[in-house]
Amino acid sequence: MAVMRRFIERVISDWYRARERKPLFLFGAPQVGKTFSIETFAAAYFAQGIQRIDCSNTEEAEVLFGANINLGGVLGVLRQRLGAQLAPGRTLLFFDNIDAYPAGLERIRELSEIEPGLHVAVAGIMHPEFERLLIPLNECFQTAQLLPLSFAEYLCAGGEAAAAQAVLSAPQPLASSLHTLLLQELANYLVVGGWPASVKAFHQTHVFDDSLKLQKEIVATLNSLDFGKEAPRRAVEVLLRTSAWHPGEQSGLGDYTKEIPQTMVKRTFEHLSRVQAAYRIMPIVSGPQQHAMRRVKGFKTLLCDVGILRTLTGTNCPNVNAPETPDFVAMSGTFDQFVGQELLHNQEEMPQYWASTALGSRSKVNYLAQIDQKLCPIIIEQPHMDQALHALEVYLGAYPSCPRGFRFSIRPYVPPSGKSRVMECPVYYAFSVSAGETTEDFRNIL
């Protein structure tokens, strides 16, 4: 297996080189590779390596962050317990699993102020308790989110560096052999997903069962999330399972209330979004047919990773075949999930979608992506393609300044003809077309 390169390396590298530096807070869902990313970077850039404190060891955390210990004492305890000098510029001080001891964030912030030359990094999931702290996280820490591997990162981890560079490039006609390879790798990715452990297992053995065993453990970890009475474990299980059965579909809070109360549904979604396990993708609230959009109360659910769809539902993921076959249509929701999580990697804000409610229409634009300061519509091959194309045309007609819309399928790329503003692309280009001018930055990392 090749080296697992991650886009987050650029963020960590920029933080490392900054003259004025806050502590780095790397957050993300459980097991997405936060610890691995920090430790790998430290091994390459710090002469004396990394000093890691596991905050899930509450006894150790109490000794370091107890209220009766002053800041100078914290440094003394650290040096005594670690048995090493904390040399600014040569040692990375890393507090892992900070969500197990949220109060430690305040002391870490104070610690970095009295030792500004020291590189301090923190990792964990975004715990609800952080909101109750007296410090504003985004002002006191440089926050960065780590997601499961994108398709390009997955390709790179499997030794397909040239294929990874291809999907990070502007859409262009590819050799038939490369197009076929990318579709097959995409079919594998839709099953394996982007969780590092799952990717590593599959690339080592090329056996899906090895990957799926680890996915079951990941799903069990997600299902074990418990946010107290307002979002208990049972609610988490219901939302994840129900969302997996209906990828890409517009739904409402009421669709989840057969098993849990509606107020609990909303709060559970808020918590799952905070820990990057599931997101509510909202319809745009302005634009074409604005009077109708005010009545839209639905949303789409985007899970953290396409690979866990199969594990959550217990269903098989069909192969990617020719675009004319029913299999592609049956997988339209899976592709919606894939495109959504690719957008999460390169969009500064949560993606949106547009859906028409006029006369009971089922038309919708799957996503609106912010591309070079313009909201550009994306549709994906689906059972009601005529309605999707109509929605795309309506949107482009209402926004003459929008440079183009995108239609994703698994057909080879063909350059647009004439003055057409609709670009038809293979779906594996979802990352590159939505990243706009920043695509080159991502290519340089891999």
Secondary structure, DSSP 4 states (H G I P E B T S, - for coil): ------THHHHHHHHHH-SS-PPEEEE-STTSSHHHHHHHHHHHH-TT-EEEEETT-HHHHHHHH-TTS-HHHHHHHHHHHHTS---TTT-EEEEE-GGGSTTHHHHHHHHHHHSTTSEEEEEE---GGGGGSSS-HHHHSEEEE--SPPHHHHHHHTT-HHHHHHHTSPP----HHHHHHHHHHHHHHHHH-S-HHHHHHHHHH--HHHHHHHHHHHHHHHHT----TTS-HHHHHHHHHHHHHSTT--B-GGGGTTTS-HHHHHHHHHHHHHTTSEEEEPBPSSSTTHHHHTT---BEEEES-TTHHHHHHT--------TTSHHHHHTHHHHHHHHHHHHHHH-SS--EEEE--GGG---EEEEEEEETTEEEEEEE--TTHHHHHHHHHHHHHH-TT---EEEEESSPP-PPPTT--EEEEEGGGHHHHHHGGGHHHHHHH-
